[in-house]
């Protein structure tokens, strides 16, 4: 099965290994007639977008179609879309994939005739960048445009799309290397990554230490004028806050459930209109060819169930928290002061004071 339109595309593809491509083709299961129909529709939509100059949309359609049925024609059109967006390296890869498919035995005489010229045109647009490291640098990490590079590509010309790029390199015990560079169409450039040994800065003079003041031990009596916060108050406030959060959650998801109800009614009306306005057994969406809108109806029903459950959980939490506040407020003794332990320095000794009811 070949997908190729009448108008020849402009871009070219990089050659992959034919033997690997043939093995991959044998391992890939043959698509079903339904999948082939979807691939054909995606290809036609991609051609329409391509003819209109909507390159990104067309590339997306061709990508999805090749995931179902990989053909030289599909890869050829995808390469053109990549080139028109300035992604020459990606276009080169797609042209080479088309070449690989042809070498594996898939016949596409029209594509095979156009490939050499197309690939050479794109290859001439790709810039080549060679990164070289300073001798003796080990354990280096290099990033190009925020993506890590394998150290195996260092010292080898790398195909790069023209434009501005950011280079970042670090190594243990070395000064960080950062550089911005701009490559022109078809430009060949070499760049040395210099990572000099980092110098150690002299340690800063320590700040003067203030004389140590006697500090109260853990659990010491609070400062005068600031009464301690009782545990009973903390528990009550926490329970009240939990109740308020539950109440807000209940109301929010109650409103969301109401909105989901409206969506269920709207989606259901759309389905019913397609089956004649009546579906007493509720089986329209279970038909082999389900009416459009069934997916929206199912999603709306799931949202309604979820929002209803969360609303119930919120209100139950609010009620339980309100009951807990009441029990804590009435059953927790209020007259018992908290136990405190104080530690104070005195000439020649320390004084420990314990107060509270035990």
C-alpha positions in Angstrom: 0.0 0.0 0.0 1.6 3.3 -1.1 0.5 6.9 -0.2 1.9 9.5 -2.6 0.2 12.6 -4.0 0.6 14.1 -7.5 2.8 17.0 -6.5 6.5 16.2 -5.8 7.6 17.4 -2.3 10.8 19.5 -1.8 12.6 17.9 1.2 15.0 14.9 1.5 15.7 12.0 3.9 18.7 10.5 5.8 19.6 6.8 5.0 19.1 4.3 7.8 20.4 0.8 7.8 18.4 -1.3 5.2 18.9 -4.6 7.0 17.5 -3.2 10.3 14.6 -1.7 8.4 13.7 -5.0 6.7 13.9 -6.8 10.1 11.6 -4.2 11.6 9.1 -4.5 8.8 9.0 -8.3 9.2 8.4 -7.9 13.0 5.6 -5.4 12.6 2.1 -7.0 12.4 0.1 -6.2 9.3 -2.6 -3.5 10.1 -6.3 -4.4 9.9 -8.6 -3.1 7.1 -10.0 -0.6 9.6 -6.5 0.7 10.5 -5.6 1.0 6.8 -8.8 3.0 6.2 -7.8 5.4 9.1 -4.3 5.6 7.6 -5.7 6.5 4.2 -7.9 9.2 5.7 -5.0 10.7 7.8 -2.9 10.7 4.6 -5.6 12.5 2.6 -6.0 15.1 5.4 -2.3 15.6 5.6 -2.1 16.2 1.8 -4.9 18.8 2.1 -3.0 20.6 4.9 0.2 20.3 2.9 -1.4 21.9 -0.2 -2.7 24.7 2.0 0.8 25.3 3.5 -0.2 24.2 7.0 3.0 22.3 7.5 2.8 21.5 11.2 -0.7 20.1 10.9 0.2 18.1 7.8 3.3 16.7 9.6 1.2 15.6 12.5 -1.2 13.7 10.2 1.6 12.0 8.3 3.3 11.0 11.6 0.0 9.3 12.8 -0.5 7.6 9.5 3.0 6.1 9.4 2.4 4.7 12.9 -0.3 2.5 11.2 1.3 1.8 7.8 4.8 3.0 7.0 5.3 3.7 3.3 8.0 5.5 1.3 5.4 8.0 0.0 4.2 8.8 3.5 7.8 9.4 4.7 8.5 11.5 1.6 5.6 13.9 2.3 6.5 14.1 6.0 10.1 15.1 5.0 8.8 17.9 2.9 6.7 19.3 5.9 9.8 19.1 8.1 11.9 21.0 5.6 9.3 23.7 5.2 9.4 24.3 9.0 13.2 24.6 8.9 13.8 21.2 10.5 16.3 20.0 7.9 17.9 17.3 10.1 14.5 15.8 10.7 13.7 16.0 7.0 16.9 14.2 6.2 16.0 11.4 8.6 12.6 11.0 7.0 14.0 10.8 3.4 16.5 8.2 4.5 13.7 6.2 6.1 11.9 6.3 2.7 15.1 5.0 1.1 15.3 2.3 3.7 11.7 1.1 3.0 12.4 1.0 -0.7 15.6 -1.1 -0.1 13.6 -3.5 2.1 11.5 -4.4 -0.9 8.6 -2.0 -0.9 8.0 -0.7 -4.4 7.6 3.0 -4.9 9.1 4.0 -8.3 7.9 7.6 -8.2 9.4 8.2 -4.7 12.6 6.4 -5.6 13.0 8.7 -8.6 12.7 11.8 -6.6 14.7 10.8 -3.5 18.3 11.5 -4.6 17.7 15.1 -5.7 15.5 15.8 -2.7 18.0 14.4 -0.2 20.9 16.4 -1.7 18.9 19.6 -1.5 18.2 19.2 2.2 21.7 17.9 3.0 23.1 21.2 1.6 20.9 23.2 4.1 22.0 21.3 7.2 24.8 22.9 9.2 27.7 20.8 10.6 29.1 21.5 14.1 32.1 19.8 15.5 32.7 20.1 19.3 36.2 19.5 20.6 37.2 19.0 24.3 40.3 20.2 26.0 42.8 17.4 26.5 42.7 15.8 29.9 39.1 16.6 30.7 37.1 13.6 32.0 33.6 13.0 33.3 32.2 15.8 31.2 28.5 16.5 30.6 27.5 18.5 27.5 24.1 19.9 26.7 23.0 21.4 23.4 19.8 23.5 23.6 19.0 21.9 27.0 19.4 18.3 25.7 22.2 16.0 26.8 24.7 15.0 24.2 26.5 11.6 24.2 30.3 12.0 24.6 30.6 9.8 21.5 29.5 12.6 19.2 32.3 15.0 20.5 35.0 15.5 17.9 32.6 14.3 15.1 30.7 16.7 12.7 27.1 16.7 13.9 24.2 17.7 11.6 22.5 20.7 13.2 19.5 22.8 12.0 20.6 26.4 11.2 19.8 29.1 13.7 20.8 30.0 17.3 21.9 27.4 19.7 23.0 27.2 23.4 25.8 25.1 24.6 26.5 24.1 28.2 29.3 21.9 29.6 30.4 20.9 33.1 33.1 18.6 34.5 34.2 17.8 38.0 36.8 20.4 39.2 36.4 22.5 36.1 34.9 25.9 35.4 31.5 25.7 33.7 31.4 26.4 30.0 28.4 28.3 28.4 28.2 29.6 24.9 25.6 30.8 22.4 26.3 30.3 18.7 24.4 30.9 15.5 24.8 28.6 12.5 24.0 29.6 8.9 22.4 27.4 6.2 25.0 24.7 5.3 27.7 26.3 7.5 30.5 24.1 8.8 31.9 25.1 12.1 34.2 23.8 14.9 34.0 24.9 18.5 36.4 24.2 21.3 34.9 23.5 24.7 37.3 25.0 27.2 37.0 23.9 30.8 39.9 25.4 32.8 40.6 24.0 36.3 38.5 25.8 38.9 40.4 27.9 41.4 39.5 27.7 45.1 38.5 31.0 46.6 40.0 31.9 50.0 37.6 31.2 52.8 35.8 34.2 54.1 36.6 35.5 57.6 34.2 34.1 60.2 31.6 36.6 61.6 32.1 37.5 65.2 30.1 35.3 67.6 27.9 37.1 70.1 28.2 36.0 73.7 26.1 33.0 74.5 23.0 33.8 76.5 21.3 31.4 78.8 18.5 29.6 77.0 15.4 28.0 78.4 15.2 24.3 78.0 12.5 22.6 75.9 9.2 23.0 77.6 10.3 26.1 79.5 7.8 28.6 80.8 6.7 31.0 78.1 7.8 34.7 77.9 5.8 37.0 80.1 2.9 38.6 78.2 2.5 35.7 75.7 0.3 33.1 77.2 0.8 29.5 75.9 -1.5 28.1 73.3 -3.5 25.3 74.9 -3.6 21.9 73.1 -7.4 22.0 73.4 -7.5 25.2 71.4 -5.2 23.7 68.7 -7.4 20.6 68.4 -10.6 22.7 68.1 -9.2 25.0 65.5 -7.8 22.1 63.5 -11.2 20.3 63.6 -13.0 23.5 62.6 -10.6 24.1 59.7 -11.1 20.5 58.5 -14.9 21.0 58.6 -14.7 24.2 56.7 -12.6 22.5 54.0 -15.1 19.7 53.8 -18.0 22.1 53.5 -16.3 24.1 50.7 -15.4 20.8 48.9 -19.0 19.6 49.1 -20.4 22.8 47.6 -17.8 23.0 44.9 -18.4 19.5 43.7 -22.2 19.9 44.1 -22.1 22.7 41.6 -19.8 20.6 39.4 -22.2 17.7 39.5 -25.1 20.0 38.4 -23.0 21.1 35.5 -22.2 17.5 34.6 -26.0 16.8 34.7 -26.5 19.5 32.1 -23.8 18.0 29.9 -25.4 14.5 30.3 -28.8 15.8 29.1 -27.2 17.7 26.2 -25.1 14.7 25.0 -28.1 12.3 25.5 -30.3 14.5 23.4 -27.7 14.5 20.6 -27.6 10.7 20.7 -31.4 10.3 20.8 -31.8 12.6 17.7 -29.6 10.2 15.7 -31.7 7.1 16.6 -35.0 8.7 15.9 -35.5 10.5 19.2 -36.2 7.3 21.2 -33.8 4.9 22.9 -36.0 3.1 25.5 -33.4 0.3 26.1 -30.4 2.6 26.2 -28.5 0.5 23.7 -27.8 3.2 21.1 -24.2 3.7 22.3 -23.6 0.0 22.4 -24.2 -0.4 18.7 -21.4 -1.5 16.4 -21.5 1.9 14.8 -22.3 4.1 17.7 -23.9 7.5 17.1 -21.6 10.5 17.5 -21.7 12.0 20.9 -21.6 8.7 22.8 -18.0 9.5 24.0 -19.1 12.9 25.3 -22.1 11.2 27.0 -20.0 8.6 28.7 -17.5 11.2 29.9 -20.2 13.4 31.2 -21.8 10.5 33.1 -18.4 9.6 34.7 -17.9 13.3 35.7 -21.3 13.4 37.2 -20.7 10.2 39.3 -17.2 11.4 40.4 -18.4 14.9 41.3 -21.4 13.5 43.3 -19.1 11.2 45.2 -16.7 13.9 46.1 -19.5 16.3 47.1 -20.8 13.6 49.4 -17.4 13.0 50.9 -17.0 16.8 51.5 -20.3 17.1 53.3 -19.7 14.0 55.4 -16.3 15.3 56.4 -17.8 18.7 57.3 -20.5 16.9 59.5 -18.0 14.7 61.2 -15.7 17.6 61.9 -18.6 19.6 63.4 -19.4 16.8 65.7 -15.7 16.4 66.7 -15.6 20.2 67.5 -18.6 19.9 69.8 -17.2 16.8 71.6 -13.8 18.4 72.0 -15.3 21.7 73.3 -17.6 20.1 75.9 -15.6 17.0 77.0 -12.1 18.4 77.1 -11.4 20.0 80.6 -10.8 23.7 80.3 -9.7 24.5 83.9 -6.5 22.4 83.9 -3.5 24.7 83.1 -0.8 23.1 80.9 2.3 21.7 82.7 5.4 23.8 82.1 9.1 23.3 82.9 11.3 26.3 83.4 15.2 26.5 83.5 16.9 29.6 84.7 20.5 30.5 85.4 21.5 31.7 88.8 24.9 32.6 90.3 26.8 29.3 90.7 23.8 27.0 89.8 20.7 26.4 87.7 17.1 26.6 88.9 14.4 24.2 87.5 10.7 25.2 88.0 7.8 22.9 87.2 4.2 24.1 87.4 0.8 22.8 86.4 -1.7 20.2 87.6 -0.8 16.5 87.6 
